[in-house]
């Protein structure tokens, strides 16, 4: 009976991948191909774009975004814990303090490396 369960999971995986790939392949095969300069131009809010479309951003923007995501995820873990921490006793409090301390060490490290300095 176990072989049938794995076969069913394999069939389900193939079908699910097929549902994602089939529209991409069909659109590539069936779509009309009439490229023109106006169709290949970069589109920006209905206006003619000026300059090079490949703009390089500073790494610092990405570091700020990464730190935001880090502390945003921290809040996602803190909120449910804050709702139920009284029911689990002091061990849960210590675990959350360790979690916050690890994140604080990461923040202090980023601060000391100068990542948060805006130049």
Secondary structure, DSSP 8 states (H G I E B T S, - for coil): -HHHHHHHHHHHHHHHHHHHHHHHHHHHHHS-----HHHHS-EETTEE--S-S-----HHHHHHHHHHHHHHHHHHHHHHHHHHGGGT-HHHHHHHHHHHHHHHHHHHHHHHTTTT---
